[in-house]
Structure formats: structure tokens, C-alpha cells
């Protein structure tokens, strides 16, 4: 395939030789002659200038490169355009034929839509509902009265407990648990008495969760995950949390109970949110941030306790100066000590 043909597929503009032949795809750092790659982050501009690739998909504001042998294809979104090419020339995706494996256990009054695939040793409890073309992977557990929408993919070893609602086109990766009990206990005379968690979890359409995510069921009512939410591996979301549409939660983040997160929020890795607070739409919470109070819409916070990102950066810059300040103070103390001795002598 030549660059001109690729540009037509992704609606791009060629800068350089449109007849350049592409024989493979690779990352920009690993690419060799004949490879197609992409560039999307200016942090890696040096790699664009040094790559051995024959062609690179780039943003529209990149129009030239230091290499005279490198052909560019300018597009609106390089990452998505590169993904489109990968889907065309990459390996065939693994598919599962419709049907029920003989080792699967299917309860009574279960609805299975058209084209559903139930893999080995899956368990579907009574009164569950599985939408059309959904795949239930090996060793998956689907609880009583749980409903999973059309075109969803539930990977092996996922647990979805009773009375859970999952939307359409949802992807749950291995080891994820939906609807475990919320962490609720009342301490009476030194004994932790369990508080029943009788609510549910509702997950919207087009949601994807990584491996070993845990979404706790509500004490009452529901824990709610909005449409288009993307959750990375090893994330904990507690009971009665609400997460708005298109929010991203990155690995090892934790959200405590009854917290409300708005739409289009980014929660970076290892961030922790205390319970009973609100995070406004379009906010950004930095990695390892400890959020102890409400975050306004559009805010960008970091640190512990979380505060405005640039205020936190200034705070850490001052901290780094502490050794020098300590030395300065020590010198001043020595000077003051000498002056006090001189003053004492003069007074005598």
C-alpha cells in the first residue's frame, strides 16, 4: 500500500512523496524503513526527526521535518487515524461463535438474545437477561436478575452480582467485580456490625473497565457509572458513587462512598477521593492527589491535600529550596551570635 492510498482512507493530506510504499506499522521509536507510524505528542518531536519510518501520520500543524526522506500524512487526530489503519492491516481479532458451551451453567428463566456466546464454565443465574451478540467469557459469573445489554464483551473471570444493570457495548476485562458489597459497618461496643448493602449498580452504554476493577453496590438505591466512562485497571469505586458521562479514571485510583464525579472528568493514577464530596464537570485530578473537599468545574488540582495544580507546583518548588534556606538561617544565627557577643563586650 502506498501513502496516497493510506491518506485517502484516513482523509489526510500528503506532505512528501505520495508513492512511498508502506509494508508495516510500528511505534515511532522502533520503526524501520518501510514502516508507517504516527506522531501525536510534541513531547516526542525529537523522535519525529530521528525516526527511521518511511511515513508518519501527524497533526495538521506539522508540515515539515528535518528528514528529506520522510513522508508525512497530516490529519485531525493521528492516534485515531493510525488505529484505523491498524484495524485494516493488523491481525484478525479473536471472535467467538454464537452458542452455549456444554460446560456452562444456565439457570431458569434466563433470556439469551440472538447471537449470544456463552464460553466454558460460565454461570448465568436465574432470571438474568443477556442482550443480542454479547459474549460471556469463560468462568464469568452473572447473578440473579442481572441485565447485560447488547454487543457487550465480558472477559473471563468477571463477577457480576445480582440485580445489576449493564448497558450496551460495555467491555469488562478479566477479574473485574461489579456489585460487591459496599464497605459498611457500624461499630457497637467494639464489634463491627455489618450494614446490609441492598442497592445496585447501573453502568451506562459504551463503558470500558480494565482488569480487577471493583464497583461496589449501593447501600440503598444505586452506584452509577455514566455513558462512555473509561476505567483503567485496579480502580476501586465505593458504594453510592456517581460518575458522569465520558469521565476517565486511571489505574489505582480510589473513590470513596457517596461521592459525585461530573462529566468529562479526568482522575489520574493513584488519586484518592474522600467520601461525600462533589467533583465538577471537566475537572482534572492529578496523579496521587488526595481530594478532601469539593472540586469546582474545570479545576485542575494536584497534591495532598489537593489544591490548584500551579499552587501545588509552587509549594513543592519552595520545599526543594529548604536545604539552602537551612544553610542561610544557620549562617545568620552564627552572625547574630557573634554580634551578641560583641555587644555584650561593649556594654561591659
C-alpha positions in Angstrom: 0.0 0.0 0.0 1.4 3.4 -0.8 1.0 6.7 1.2 -1.6 8.2 -1.2 -3.9 5.2 -0.7 -3.5 5.5 3.1 -4.2 9.2 3.0 -7.4 8.6 1.2 -8.6 6.0 3.8 -8.0 8.4 6.7 -8.9 11.6 4.9 -5.4 13.0 5.3 -3.1 15.3 3.2 0.3 14.0 2.0 3.4 16.1 2.5 6.2 14.5 0.6 6.2 11.5 -1.8 2.7 10.1 -2.2 4.1 7.0 -3.9 6.1 5.9 -0.8 5.4 2.2 -0.2 4.4 1.1 3.3 5.0 -2.5 4.2 4.4 -2.5 8.0 3.4 -0.5 11.1 5.3 0.3 14.2 5.8 2.8 17.1 7.8 5.9 16.1 10.8 4.9 18.2 11.0 1.3 16.9 10.0 2.0 13.3 12.2 0.9 10.4 12.4 1.7 6.7 9.0 0.7 5.1 7.0 1.2 8.3 4.1 3.6 8.9 3.9 5.2 12.3 2.2 8.2 14.0 3.2 11.3 16.0 0.7 13.0 18.3 2.6 14.4 21.3 5.1 17.3 20.9 7.0 15.9 23.8 8.3 13.3 21.2 9.2 15.8 18.5 12.8 14.7 18.6 11.6 11.2 17.6 9.8 12.6 14.6 13.1 14.0 13.5 15.1 10.8 14.1 12.6 8.0 13.2 13.6 5.5 10.5 9.9 5.1 9.4 9.1 5.8 5.8 5.8 7.7 6.6 4.3 9.3 9.7 0.7 10.3 10.4 1.0 13.7 12.1 -1.3 16.6 13.3 -2.3 19.2 10.8 0.0 21.8 12.2 3.1 19.7 11.4 4.1 20.4 7.8 7.8 19.5 7.6 10.6 17.5 9.1 14.3 17.5 9.2 14.4 14.3 7.2 14.1 14.7 3.5 13.2 11.0 3.0 10.3 11.1 5.5 6.7 11.4 4.1 4.0 12.9 6.3 0.2 12.4 6.3 -1.5 15.3 8.1 -4.8 14.5 9.8 -7.0 15.9 12.6 -6.3 13.1 15.0 -3.2 11.0 14.4 -3.9 8.4 17.0 -7.3 7.5 15.8 -6.2 7.6 12.1 -3.3 5.2 12.9 -5.8 2.9 14.7 -8.0 2.8 11.6 -5.0 1.6 9.6 -4.1 -1.0 12.2 -7.6 -2.4 12.0 -7.3 -2.8 8.3 -3.9 -4.5 8.2 -3.5 -5.9 11.7 -4.2 -9.5 12.7 -7.8 -10.7 12.7 -9.5 -10.1 16.0 -10.4 -13.1 18.0 -14.1 -13.9 17.6 -16.5 -16.3 19.4 -19.2 -18.2 17.7 -22.8 -17.9 19.0 -23.9 -20.7 21.2 -23.6 -22.1 24.7 -20.6 -24.2 25.7 -21.7 -27.6 27.2 -19.9 -26.8 30.5 -21.7 -23.5 31.0 -24.4 -23.5 33.7 -27.6 -21.6 32.7 -30.3 -21.0 35.3 -34.1 -21.0 34.8 -36.0 -18.2 33.1 -32.8 -16.8 31.6 -33.1 -14.6 28.5 -30.3 -15.1 25.9 -30.5 -12.7 22.9 -29.7 -13.6 19.3 -26.1 -14.4 18.6 -25.1 -14.6 22.3 -21.9 -16.6 23.0 -21.5 -18.3 26.4 -18.0 -19.7 27.0 -16.8 -22.6 29.1 -17.8 -22.8 32.8 -19.7 -19.6 32.7 -22.5 -19.4 35.2 -25.7 -17.5 34.4 -28.1 -17.4 37.4 -31.9 -17.5 37.3 -33.8 -14.6 35.7 -30.7 -13.0 34.1 -31.0 -11.2 30.8 -28.2 -11.2 28.2 -28.6 -8.9 25.1 -28.0 -9.8 21.5 -24.5 -10.6 20.3 -23.0 -10.3 23.8 -20.1 -12.6 24.7 -19.8 -14.1 28.2 -16.3 -15.3 28.7 -15.0 -18.4 30.5 -15.7 -18.6 34.2 -17.8 -15.5 34.2 -20.5 -15.3 36.9 -23.7 -13.4 36.2 -26.0 -13.1 39.2 -29.8 -13.4 39.6 -31.9 -10.8 37.8 -28.8 -9.1 36.3 -29.2 -7.5 32.9 -26.4 -7.0 30.3 -27.1 -5.0 27.1 -26.4 -5.8 23.5 -23.0 -6.1 21.9 -21.1 -6.3 25.2 -18.0 -8.3 25.9 -17.4 -9.8 29.3 -13.9 -11.2 29.6 -13.1 -14.4 31.7 -13.3 -14.4 35.5 -15.5 -11.3 35.7 -18.1 -11.4 38.5 -21.4 -9.5 38.1 -23.5 -10.0 41.1 -27.3 -10.0 41.4 -29.7 -7.2 40.2 -27.0 -5.3 38.3 -27.8 -3.3 35.2 -25.2 -3.0 32.4 -25.7 -1.1 29.2 -24.9 -1.7 25.6 -21.4 -2.2 24.1 -19.8 -2.5 27.5 -16.4 -4.2 27.9 -15.3 -5.6 31.2 -11.8 -7.0 31.4 -10.7 -10.1 33.4 -11.0 -10.1 37.2 -13.4 -7.1 37.5 -16.2 -7.4 40.1 -19.4 -5.5 39.7 -21.8 -5.2 42.7 -19.8 -6.4 45.6 -21.0 -5.2 49.0 -20.2 -1.7 49.9 -17.8 -1.3 52.9 -20.4 -0.5 55.5 -20.1 -1.4 59.2 -21.4 0.1 62.5 -19.1 -0.3 65.5 -21.1 -1.3 68.6 -19.2 -1.9 71.8 -16.0 -2.6 69.9 -17.7 -5.0 67.4 -18.0 -4.1 63.7 -21.6 -5.0 62.8 -22.2 -5.4 59.0 -24.7 -2.9 57.5 -26.7 -4.6 54.6 -25.9 -3.3 51.2 -29.2 -3.8 49.3 -28.8 -1.3 46.4 -27.5 -2.0 43.0 -25.0 -0.8 40.3 -26.0 0.7 37.0 -23.5 1.0 34.2 -24.3 3.0 31.1 -23.6 2.4 27.4 -20.1 2.3 25.8 -18.3 1.9 29.1 -15.0 0.0 29.3 -13.3 -1.2 32.5 -9.8 -2.7 32.8 -8.8 -5.7 34.8 -9.5 -6.0 38.6 -11.8 -3.0 38.8 -14.3 -3.1 41.7 -17.6 -1.3 41.7 -19.5 -1.7 45.0 -23.2 -1.8 45.1 -25.1 0.9 46.9 -26.3 0.7 50.5 -29.6 1.8 49.1 -30.6 2.9 45.6 -27.6 2.7 43.1 -23.9 3.2 42.3 -24.0 4.8 38.9 -21.4 4.8 36.1 -22.4 7.1 33.1 -22.2 6.5 29.4 -18.8 6.4 27.8 -16.8 6.2 31.0 -13.4 4.6 30.7 -11.8 3.0 33.8 -8.3 1.6 34.0 -7.0 -1.4 35.9 -7.2 -1.7 39.7 -9.6 1.0 40.4 -11.9 1.0 43.5 -15.3 2.7 43.3 -17.3 2.6 46.6 -21.0 2.4 47.3 -23.4 5.1 46.1 -20.7 6.9 43.9 -22.0 8.6 40.8 -19.6 9.1 37.8 -20.8 11.3 35.0 -20.6 10.6 31.2 -17.2 10.3 29.5 -15.1 10.5 32.6 -11.8 8.8 32.7 -10.4 7.1 35.8 -6.8 5.9 35.7 -5.1 2.9 37.4 -5.2 2.5 41.2 -7.4 5.5 41.8 -10.0 5.2 44.6 -13.3 6.9 45.1 -14.9 6.8 48.5 -18.6 6.4 49.1 -21.4 8.8 48.1 -19.0 11.0 46.1 -20.3 12.5 42.9 -18.0 13.0 39.9 -19.2 15.1 37.0 -18.9 14.6 33.2 -15.7 14.6 31.2 -13.5 14.5 34.4 -10.0 13.0 34.4 -8.9 11.3 37.6 -5.2 10.3 37.2 -3.4 7.3 38.6 -3.4 6.6 42.4 -5.6 9.6 43.1 -7.8 9.2 46.2 -11.2 11.0 46.7 -12.7 11.2 50.2 -16.4 10.4 50.5 -19.4 12.7 50.3 -17.8 15.4 48.0 -18.6 16.6 44.5 -16.2 17.0 41.6 -17.5 19.3 38.9 -17.6 18.7 35.1 -14.3 18.9 33.1 -12.1 18.9 36.2 -8.7 17.3 36.2 -7.3 15.5 39.3 -3.6 14.8 39.1 -1.8 11.6 39.9 -1.6 10.7 43.6 -3.8 13.7 44.6 -5.7 13.4 47.8 -9.0 15.1 47.3 -10.6 16.1 50.7 -13.2 18.7 49.6 -15.3 19.7 46.6 -13.6 20.4 43.3 -15.2 23.1 41.1 -16.0 22.5 37.4 -13.0 22.9 35.2 -10.4 22.9 38.0 -7.0 21.3 37.7 -5.9 20.1 41.1 -2.9 18.1 42.5 -1.1 17.2 45.7 -2.2 16.3 49.2 -4.4 17.9 50.2 -5.4 18.6 46.6 -5.2 22.2 45.6 -4.8 24.2 42.4 -2.1 22.4 40.3 0.1 25.5 39.9 -0.2 26.4 43.6 0.9 22.9 44.4 3.8 23.1 42.0 4.9 26.4 43.7 4.6 24.7 47.1 6.9 21.9 46.1 9.4 24.3 44.5 9.6 26.1 47.9 10.1 22.7 49.6 13.1 22.0 47.3 14.7 25.2 48.5 14.6 24.2 52.2 18.2 22.8 52.4 19.5 26.1 51.0 17.3 28.1 53.4 18.5 26.0 56.3 22.1 26.8 55.4 21.3 30.5 55.2 19.5 30.5 58.5 22.4 28.7 60.1 24.8 31.4 58.9 22.6 34.1 60.1 22.3 32.5 63.5 26.1 32.4 63.7 26.4 36.0 62.7 23.8 37.0 65.3 25.6 35.0 67.9 28.9 36.9 67.1 27.1 40.2 67.2 25.6 39.5 70.6 29.0 38.6 72.0 30.4 41.9 70.6 27.5 43.9 72.0 28.0 42.2 75.4 31.7 43.1 75.5 31.0 46.7 74.5 28.4 47.1 77.3 30.9 46.0 79.8 
